[in-house]
């Protein structure tokens, strides 16, 4: 092990964006005498980790536990060597797991340095994803439809958080999503969150969603509130489609200090709050979907979160799913799935609910794509 630790961050900034794994491996071998190194990244469903450096090698169960809990794990070998799993995350987004083997279990100071290096790698990978396809390619277990390609590229990420909150979202089916989408942005103590269900199917639905999302972003980035965001997006969609297509959307603006939520309900996504073991739908008055009529006007409705609340927003592909002769998923099965997530973080809860939805569809093809967003307000 080198006597003079070299920070990994400076090496990553000088490395080509597609060579971050190799730069990291060389650093860990030189600084910590690491015997093997790999970076495990989640597939698009978030249910499986895939190795970047050793394709085909299945990750250990410890890796998935590390990914789920976001806590380091160590496996001690009889000969004294140790295998470590360290979570790769950046601003609350889970990017994967760093796996390495060392000659011996690291002491406290060495583990702190390793965790700092892991954080540097996570930030670098998050930035590099926009300029290389290497990390996105490994996450795909099948080819995406063109509509799904548009939707995944439009996402802000799959989770975001700090000590005040954690928000996570999931699209289904991951490889063939059409018009369902979510977006968020953090600005000081304000978190803006939207869930959208574009009219139609396939690439036409994806293009409609892209127009609506970018119109809302355009307004938001100019400082507009959620009413102005909804009205600009509605005008843009109506101008393009003349009322023949629309986007059912729920816009939320959350004050992360007070818990106050401003809402514009422009369509079919449902908002629920899990509090004290009970889950209830937030009673919002539904207004016109974006783009249905020209020069539409919207009004804000308000409700308040309490510390420890979990807020969920689901599209009609979740709450209204009724495969075969079964009742709607949102009538009972959704609430059962939500109860199972009580002790899970938001990043795990979205996966649990979506697995429940897939199981509900067993033997039946889903008639609609689906999106779920889960927010834990930690205060």
C-alpha positions in Angstrom: 0.0 0.0 0.0 1.3 3.5 -0.9 2.5 5.7 1.9 1.0 8.8 0.3 -2.7 8.3 -0.5 -3.7 9.8 -3.8 -7.3 11.0 -4.1 -9.2 9.1 -6.7 -11.3 12.2 -7.6 -8.3 14.0 -9.3 -7.5 10.9 -11.3 -11.1 10.5 -12.5 -11.3 14.1 -13.6 -8.3 13.5 -15.8 -9.5 10.2 -17.2 -11.7 9.7 -20.3 -15.3 9.4 -19.3 -15.6 5.8 -20.6 -12.5 4.6 -18.7 -13.5 5.4 -15.2 -13.7 1.7 -14.2 -10.1 1.0 -15.3 -8.8 4.2 -13.7 -10.5 3.2 -10.4 -9.2 -0.4 -10.6 -5.6 0.8 -11.1 -6.0 3.2 -8.2 -7.4 0.6 -5.8 -4.7 -1.9 -6.7 -1.9 0.7 -6.2 -3.3 2.3 -3.0 -5.0 -0.6 -1.3 -3.4 -3.7 -2.9 -6.8 -4.7 -4.1 -6.7 -8.2 -5.8 -9.9 -7.8 -7.8 -12.3 -5.0 -8.6 -15.6 -4.6 -10.3 -18.4 -2.1 -10.6 -21.9 -3.5 -10.5 -24.7 -1.4 -12.0 -28.5 -2.0 -11.9 -30.5 -3.0 -14.9 -33.4 -0.7 -16.0 -35.8 -2.6 -13.7 -33.6 -2.1 -10.7 -33.9 -5.8 -9.8 -30.5 -7.1 -10.9 -26.9 -5.9 -10.7 -24.7 -6.3 -13.8 -20.9 -6.3 -13.7 -19.1 -3.7 -15.8 -15.6 -5.4 -15.8 -16.5 -9.1 -15.6 -19.5 -9.6 -17.9 -21.4 -12.7 -17.2 -20.2 -13.1 -13.6 -23.2 -13.2 -11.3 -22.9 -10.8 -8.3 -23.1 -12.2 -4.8 -26.2 -11.7 -2.6 -24.2 -9.4 -0.5 -24.0 -7.0 -3.4 -27.8 -6.7 -3.7 -28.0 -6.3 0.1 -25.5 -3.4 -0.2 -27.4 -1.9 -3.1 -30.8 -2.1 -1.2 -29.6 -0.9 2.2 -26.9 1.6 0.9 -24.6 0.3 3.6 -21.1 -1.2 3.2 -20.7 -5.0 3.6 -17.7 -7.1 4.3 -17.2 -10.8 3.8 -14.2 -12.3 5.5 -12.4 -15.2 3.8 -10.7 -18.0 5.9 -7.3 -17.0 4.6 -7.7 -13.5 5.9 -8.7 -11.8 2.7 -11.9 -9.7 2.7 -14.4 -8.9 0.0 -16.0 -5.5 0.3 -19.2 -4.1 -1.2 -19.5 -0.3 -1.1 -22.7 1.6 -2.3 -22.2 3.9 -5.3 -24.7 6.8 -4.9 -24.8 10.5 -5.9 -27.4 13.0 -4.5 -29.6 10.1 -3.4 -29.5 8.2 -6.7 -28.3 4.6 -6.4 -25.8 4.0 -9.2 -24.5 0.6 -8.2 -22.0 -1.1 -6.0 -18.2 -1.1 -6.0 -16.9 -4.7 -5.2 -13.3 -5.3 -4.3 -11.1 -7.9 -2.6 -8.4 -6.8 -0.1 -5.6 -8.9 1.6 -7.3 -8.1 4.9 -10.3 -6.3 6.4 -9.6 -2.5 6.3 -9.3 -0.5 9.4 -11.4 2.5 10.2 -9.2 5.1 8.5 -8.7 2.9 5.4 -12.4 2.3 5.2 -13.1 6.0 5.3 -10.7 6.6 2.5 -12.3 3.8 0.5 -15.8 5.3 1.0 -14.5 8.8 -0.1 -13.1 7.2 -3.2 -16.4 5.5 -3.8 -18.2 8.8 -3.5 -15.8 10.3 -6.1 -16.4 7.5 -8.5 -20.2 7.9 -8.1 -20.1 11.6 -8.9 -17.8 10.9 -11.9 -20.1 8.2 -13.3 -23.2 10.4 -12.9 -21.5 13.1 -14.9 -20.0 10.7 -17.5 -23.4 9.1 -18.3 -24.2 12.1 -20.6 -21.1 11.7 -22.7 -20.6 8.0 -23.1 -22.9 5.0 -23.7 -20.8 2.5 -21.8 -22.7 2.7 -18.5 -26.1 2.8 -20.0 -25.4 0.0 -22.4 -24.6 -2.5 -19.7 -27.9 -1.8 -17.9 -29.9 -3.1 -20.9 -30.9 -6.7 -20.9 -32.9 -6.2 -24.1 -33.3 -3.6 -26.8 -35.6 -0.7 -25.9 -38.4 0.5 -28.2 -37.9 3.9 -29.7 -40.6 5.3 -27.4 -38.8 3.8 -24.3 -35.5 5.3 -25.5 -37.1 8.8 -25.6 -38.7 8.3 -22.2 -35.6 7.0 -20.3 -33.4 9.8 -21.9 -35.9 12.4 -20.6 -35.8 11.3 -17.0 -34.1 13.4 -14.4 -32.7 10.2 -12.7 -34.3 7.5 -10.7 -33.9 8.9 -7.2 -32.9 12.1 -5.5 -32.5 13.0 -1.8 -30.6 14.4 1.1 -31.3 14.6 4.9 -34.7 16.2 4.3 -36.3 13.9 1.8 -35.9 10.9 -0.5 -37.8 10.6 -3.8 -37.7 7.7 -6.3 -39.5 6.8 -9.4 -40.0 3.7 -11.7 -41.3 3.2 -15.2 -43.0 -0.1 -16.3 -42.6 -1.9 -18.6 -39.0 -0.7 -18.6 -38.2 -1.7 -22.2 -41.5 -0.6 -23.8 -42.8 2.4 -21.9 -44.9 4.8 -24.0 -46.3 8.0 -22.5 -45.9 7.7 -18.7 -43.2 9.8 -17.2 -42.0 11.6 -14.1 -39.8 14.7 -13.5 -38.4 16.6 -10.6 -36.2 19.5 -9.7 -34.8 20.7 -6.4 -34.3 24.4 -5.8 -33.4 25.4 -2.2 -36.2 24.2 0.1 -38.6 23.6 -2.8 -39.0 20.3 -4.7 -41.1 20.4 -7.8 -42.5 17.0 -8.9 -44.6 16.0 -11.9 -46.1 12.7 -13.0 -47.5 12.6 -16.5 -49.5 10.2 -18.7 -49.3 11.1 -22.4 -52.3 10.2 -24.5 -51.9 7.3 -27.0 -49.3 4.6 -27.5 -45.8 4.1 -28.9 -43.6 6.8 -30.2 -46.5 9.3 -30.6 -47.2 9.1 -26.9 -43.5 9.5 -26.1 -43.2 12.6 -28.3 -46.3 14.2 -26.8 -44.9 13.6 -23.3 -41.5 15.0 -24.4 -43.2 18.2 -25.5 -45.2 18.6 -22.3 -42.3 17.9 -20.0 -39.9 20.3 -21.8 -42.6 23.0 -21.8 -43.0 22.6 -18.0 -39.2 22.7 -17.6 -39.0 25.8 -19.8 -41.5 27.6 -17.6 -40.0 26.3 -14.3 -36.4 27.3 -15.3 -37.7 30.9 -15.9 -39.1 31.0 -12.4 -42.7 30.2 -13.1 -44.9 28.5 -10.5 -46.8 25.3 -11.2 -49.9 27.1 -12.5 -47.8 28.8 -15.2 -46.0 25.6 -15.9 -49.2 23.8 -16.5 -50.7 26.6 -18.6 -47.6 26.9 -20.8 -47.4 23.1 -21.3 -51.1 23.0 -22.1 -50.8 25.7 -24.7 -47.8 24.0 -26.3 -49.6 20.7 -26.5 -52.8 22.2 -27.9 -50.9 24.3 -30.4 -49.2 21.1 -31.7 -52.2 18.7 -31.6 -55.2 20.9 -31.7 -57.0 19.1 -28.9 -56.6 15.6 -30.5 -54.1 14.6 -27.9 -53.5 15.6 -24.3 -51.3 14.8 -21.3 -52.9 13.9 -17.9 -50.6 15.4 -15.4 -50.2 16.0 -11.6 -47.9 18.9 -10.7 -46.7 19.2 -7.1 -44.5 21.8 -5.4 -43.3 20.7 -1.9 -42.0 23.0 0.7 -39.3 20.8 2.4 -39.3 22.9 5.6 -43.0 23.3 6.3 -44.4 20.2 4.5 -46.9 22.4 2.6 -47.7 21.0 -0.9 -49.2 23.1 -3.7 -50.9 20.9 -6.4 -52.3 21.3 -9.9 -54.3 18.2 -10.7 -54.7 18.1 -14.5 -55.7 14.5 -15.2 -55.5 10.9 -14.0 -52.4 10.4 -11.8 -53.5 9.8 -8.2 -51.7 11.1 -5.1 -51.7 9.0 -1.8 -50.3 9.6 1.6 -49.1 6.8 3.9 -49.2 7.9 7.5 -49.1 5.9 10.7 -49.9 2.6 9.1 -52.8 3.9 7.0 -52.8 5.0 3.4 -55.4 7.4 2.0 -55.9 9.1 -1.3 -55.5 12.9 -1.3 -58.8 14.4 -2.3 -57.9 16.7 -5.2 -60.4 18.3 -7.7 -59.4 17.1 -11.1 -59.0 19.8 -13.8 -58.6 19.5 -17.6 -55.6 17.4 -18.9 -52.9 19.5 -20.5 -53.6 20.4 -24.2 -57.3 19.4 -24.2 -58.4 23.0 -24.9 -56.7 26.2 -25.9 -55.8 28.8 -23.3 -56.7 26.5 -20.4 -56.5 28.0 -16.9 -55.5 26.1 -13.7 -55.9 26.6 -10.0 -53.7 25.5 -7.1 -55.0 23.2 -4.4 -53.1 22.6 -1.1 -52.4 20.0 1.5 -49.8 19.4 4.1 -47.4 16.6 4.8 -46.4 15.6 8.4 -42.9 14.5 9.4 -42.4 10.8 8.4 -45.1 10.9 5.8 -44.7 8.9 2.6 -46.3 10.4 -0.5 -47.0 8.3 -3.6 -48.1 9.3 -7.0 -49.2 6.6 -9.4 -50.4 6.8 -13.0 -53.6 5.1 -14.2 -51.5 2.3 -15.5 -51.1 1.4 -11.8 -54.3 2.4 -10.0 -56.6 1.6 -12.9 -55.0 -1.6 -14.0 -57.6 -4.4 -14.3 -56.2 -7.5 -16.0 -58.6 -10.1 -17.1 -61.7 -10.2 -14.8 -59.8 -8.9 -11.8 -60.9 -5.7 -10.0 -58.7 -2.6 -10.4 -55.3 -2.9 -8.9 -55.9 0.4 -7.0 -58.9 -0.9 -5.2 -57.1 -3.2 -2.8 -54.0 -4.8 -4.2 -52.2 -1.5 -4.4 -52.8 -0.8 -0.7 -51.6 -4.3 0.2 -48.4 -3.7 -1.7 -47.9 -0.3 0.0 -48.2 -1.9 3.4 -45.4 -4.2 2.5 -43.1 -1.2 1.9 -43.6 0.3 5.3 -40.0 -0.4 6.4 -38.4 0.1 3.0 -36.8 3.4 1.8 -38.5 5.0 -1.2 -35.9 3.6 -3.5 -37.0 0.1 -2.6 -40.7 0.8 -2.2 -41.2 1.7 -5.9 -39.7 -1.7 -6.9 -41.9 -3.6 -4.4 -45.1 -2.0 -5.7 -44.1 -2.5 -9.3 -43.3 -6.2 -8.7 -46.8 -6.5 -7.1 -48.3 -4.9 -10.2 -46.4 -7.4 -12.5 -47.6 -10.3 -10.4 -51.2 -8.9 -10.6 -50.9 -9.1 -14.4 -49.7 -12.7 -14.5 -51.2 -14.3 -17.6 -52.4 -11.0 -19.0 -50.6 -8.4 -21.0 -50.7 -4.9 -19.4 -53.0 -2.6 -21.4 -51.1 0.5 -20.4 -47.6 1.5 -19.2 -47.2 2.7 -15.6 -45.3 5.0 -13.4 -44.9 5.4 -9.7 -43.1 8.1 -7.7 -42.5 7.7 -3.9 -41.5 10.6 -1.7 -40.4 10.2 2.0 -40.4 13.5 3.8 -37.8 13.1 6.5 -37.7 16.8 7.7 
